């Protein structure tokens, strides 16, 4: 299948290319856009961490990732839900800075559907007996002994559901940057509800 080549010479082409790159980031685990950086605001300022892009709901401009509901980022979002994302593709030399309003899903159908879609081994990430960030004496995954060094059964992995949380973010702004030896290009896309304002910027 021939790869689709992005067209960066029009604002419409840029935005279309952005959606294509994000969609590929969801479906291809080895794509750089599969591993964005998510930024939240906490009591000590900005907090950054790498997450996995799990879903793009293009019709609503929503990005989706998962977290342990006990993690600091979940607590930070619950207090201040403005978040930022950083994507960078080293081969295409494209950087995206995305901002928007985040929502947390834990005990609803959306979270249930996301839980049902992840692999059993991924469910292990939510089975730690203590909260992420808890100080310990030696390196440990935090998993209980009966889950160490094995592929859990569906029943065993179900213990992680109570800690599993989904973060959704409705995109308010995309700052796009293309790095070029002969001169960078930059554009910004801002939405007010569903009204889009797009313009080129000096990089």
Secondary structure as UniProt FT lines:
FT   HELIX           11..27
FT   TURN            29..30
FT   HELIX           32..34
FT   STRAND          37..42
FT   TURN            43..44
FT   STRAND          45..50
FT   STRAND          55..57
FT   HELIX           58..60
FT   STRAND          62..68
FT   TURN            69..70
FT   HELIX           72..79
FT   STRAND          82..89
FT   TURN            90..93
FT   STRAND          94..105
FT   HELIX           109..117
FT   HELIX           120..123
FT   HELIX           124..126
FT   TURN            132..133
FT   HELIX           145..147
FT   TURN            148..149
FT   HELIX           154..157
FT   HELIX           158..163
FT   STRAND          164..178
FT   TURN            181..182
FT   STRAND          185..192
FT   TURN            193..194
FT   STRAND          195..201
//
